[in-house]
Amino acid sequence: MSLCINLGITEWRQGKCNFKKTKQLFRKAQQTKRSTSKDPKKKAKRDQLIIGAHNEYLAIAKTIIEKAEQSLYFIDTDDICLQIKIDEILKYIGYAEKFIDQINRRVIDGKTIPHNEKVFSIFEEHTEWISKGKAGVPQQLGIRVCIVRDQFGFILQHKVMESTTDDKVAVSIIFDAKQKFKNIKSCSFDKGFHSPTNQKELAEILDTVILPFKGKLSEKRKAIEYSEEFLEARKKHSAVESSIGALQNHGLKKCPDHGIHGFKRYVSMGMLAMNLQILGHAIQQKKLKRQKKKCKG
């Protein structure tokens, strides 16, 4: 709308009014879903109200999209900045058409939208739906990041997990870490990293693999997982949770950068910043010990 006003295109004089009406119809469509009645008649009536409200909303949305496409069609420019704005508008029109199609399929036709077709952010397209399975935070929006931490708290390796899960990165992240740090002999993992292939391949890379099995344990596996060495290593595993919390508290809970490349860069800088902080703390503690010795002397 603002682009057309700047270019002297008058078709959008009622733009604000149209957007206000669109928002009202969107809210109306939302409100119709609030009823939780189990009565068949009331449920059928509510379903019809939901379909009617969404049809009204989609009708005005389609009208605005058509109007926007017509307005852009008549804009002819060699200005690069203006062309970038037009391309951005066309991108959002594409999203709008996709969502209209999905609303038709989901609400009007009653079909299920496959997970791989869902978009969780039109601004950060790489955003994923993460099922945490934890009380209070069952789901989150973002991207998983896997880290390898040593006994001193330093982050040795990290990996941004685009469209992948823990069990798919366990071997590769340890292999990469071993290329840089040859002395890595053992590593403790969460249960989510388990797979028979991972157990086998990690055993070839590491001397000791602390990776709990999923499901019912065999007698042989029970002997391994209830052994003193295994249990002792699992107790130390909580330290990595502390590192994850520290990373989140120091800026990695929310990324202010844009795009997947900006996200990866920001994550890498966060890991570096934490390592520098740990190093600084270690140096500070050494200085304090020296001062205490001098004072005693």
N, C-alpha and C positions, 0 to 999 in steps of 0.2 A: 504494500500500500504506500509506504513512504517513498519507495523508488518511483512509483508512478506519479506521485505528487511532485517530486523533484523534477521529473521529466515533462511535467505539464499534461499528463494523461488524466482526463477528468472522470473516467468510468468508476473511480473508487471514492467518489464523494460520500457515499453512504457506507464506506468501509467499516468504520467504527461501529456503526449500528448493526451491520451484518455480523461482525465478529461477536458483538454482545449477544445477539440472538443465538448464534451458534453455541456460545458458552452456556446459555440458558437451557438449550435443548440437550446439551451434553450432561448438565446437572440433572435434568429431568430423567434422562436415560439411566443415570446412576441411581437416583432415588427409587425407581421402580423395582430395583433388585433387592430392596431392604426387607421385604416380607419373607417370613420363614414358615408360613402356615402350611400344615400338612394336609389340609382339607382338599380333596381332588378338584372340587368346583372352584374354590378360591385360587388354587394353584394354576388351573387352566386359564382363569381370568387374568391372573398376574402375568402368565406367559404371554398372553395376547397384548397386555399393556406394555410389556418389555419390548416385544417385537414392534409395536406401533411407535413407541418412543424412539427406538433406534432407527426406524425407517425415516422418521421426521428429521432426526439428526443427520443421517447419511444423505438425505435429499439436499439439505442446505450446504453440507460439506462438498458434495459433488458440484453444486452450482458455483461455489467459490473457487474450486479447483479449475473448472472450465473457464471462468472469468479470468483467473490468473494466467492460464495458458494462452488465452486470446490476447491479453495485454502484452505478454512477453513476445508473442509472435510479431507484433508491430514495432518492437524495439530493435533498431539496427544501429550498432555502435562498434567503433574500433577501440574504444576506451577499455584497457585491460582491467582496471578496477571495477568498472561497471559490468564487464563480462563475468568477472568472478562472482559478483553479487547475483547475477542472473543464473549462473551455474548452481549456486547454493540454493536459490529458490527452486530450481528444477529438481534438485536432490530431495528437498523436503516435499515437493509435489509427488515424487516417486514414493516416498514413505507414506504419504496420505493415501495414495491409491492402493498401496499394499495393505494398510490398516483397514480401509473400507472393504476390501476383499475378505480380509480375515473376520471382520465383524459380521459380514453377510454369511460367511460359512459357519461361524461359531454361534451367533445369536439367532439369525433368521433360519438357517438350515439345520442347526443343532449338531453340527459336526465338530470333531476335535481337531485342534490345530497342532500339527507335529512340532515337537520341541525345537527342531533345527530351523523351523521357519519363524520362530518367535524373535522379536527384537526387544531388548530390555533398555536400550538407550539410543535415541536418534542422534545424540551429540557425541557419545563415546561408543562407537559401534562394536568395539571389542568386549564390552561388558557382558558378563555371563551370570547365569542363575546358579548359585552355589548352595547345595543342600547340606547344611552343617549337621543336622540331626542332633543338635544340642538343645537342652531346655532353655527357653527364653530367646534363643536365636536359631530357629530351625532353618532359616534361609538367609542368604546375603546376596547382594549384587556386587560384582567386582571381578577380579581375576586372582586365582591362586598363585602363591609364590612359595616355592620349596627352598629351604636353606639347609646347609650343612654347617654345624657348629662344633668347634673343638672344646676340649676340657677347660680352656681358659676364657671361653666366651667369645672368641673371634669367629666371624662368619667366614668360612673357607670357600664356600661355593653357594651360588643361588641360581634359581631357574624360574623364569616367568612361565607359568603353565597355561598356555593358550589352548583352549578346547581339549584339554587332557586331564587325566586323573593321577592320583599318587602312584598307583601301581605301574603306570606307564613311564615314570621318570626315575624310579628308584635306582635302576642299574646305571643309566646314563649320567646322572648327577654324581654318583660315587666314582664312576670311571673318570669323569672330568676332574673331580677333586684329587684323585690319585695321580693324575698326570702332573699336577702342580705340587702336591704334598705326598711324597713317596712313603712317608712313615705312617700313614693311616693304616692301622691294623684291624680296627673293629669299628662298628657303628650300630647304634640303636635306632630302630624305626617304629613308627606307629603301625597299628594293625592294618590300616588302610593301604599300606605299601605291599601287603602280602599277595603273592601269587606263587604257584609251584615253580614257575620259570624264574621269578625273582630270587627265590630261595636258593635255587641251583646256581644261577649266574653270579649272585653276590658272594656265595661261598667260594667261587673261583677267584674273586677279586680281593676279598677280605679274609683274614685269619679267623675272625669271630663275627658272626652275623646275629644280631639281636633283633629278630623280626617275628613277632607273635603270629601264630596261625589263626585263621578264621574258622569258626565252627567247632565241632567236637574234636577233641584231641585224642590221638591214639596213645597207647601206653608208652611207646617210644618217645613220642613228642612231649608227653607229660613229664617224662624224666628230664628232658632237655629244658623245658620252660619252667620247671620247678627247681632246677639246679641252683646252687648258691651263686655261681657266676652270672647266670641269666638274670636272676632276681636282683642282684646287686647292680647290674648294668641298667635294668629297667628303672631302678630308683633314681639313677643319675639322669634318666631321660627327661625328667620334669624340668631340667635346666633349660632345655630348648624352648619350652613353653614360656619361660621367663624372658628369653631372648626375643621371642615373637611379640610378647607384651611390650618389651622395651622398644622394639622397632615401631610398633603402632603408636606408642606414646611420644615418639620422637619424629612423627610426621608421616609414617607409612600407613596410617589408617585411612587417609584420604589423599588422593593424588591431585594437586592443583594444575598439573601439566595436561596437555591434550594429545590425543592420538595414542596408538599403541607404542610408537617409538618414544614418545614423550614419557609414557608410563614406564617403559623399560629403563630409560635413562634416569628417571626419578628414583626408581627402586635401587638401581646400582649406586647412585649417589647416597641413598639412605644407608645401604650396607657399608659403604666406605666411611660415612660419618660415624656410624656406630663403632666400627673397628678403631677409628681414631680416638673416639671417646674412651674406649676400653684401654687403649695404649696409653693415653694421657693419664687415666686413673692409676694404671700400674706404675708409671713413672712418678706420679705424685706420692704413691704409697712408699716407694723406695726412698724418696727424699725425706718423708716423715720418719721412717725408720732410722735413717742416718742422723737426723736431728735429735731423736730420742737417745741414741747411743752417745752423742756428744754431750747431751744434758746429763746423762748418767755418769759419764766420764769426768 
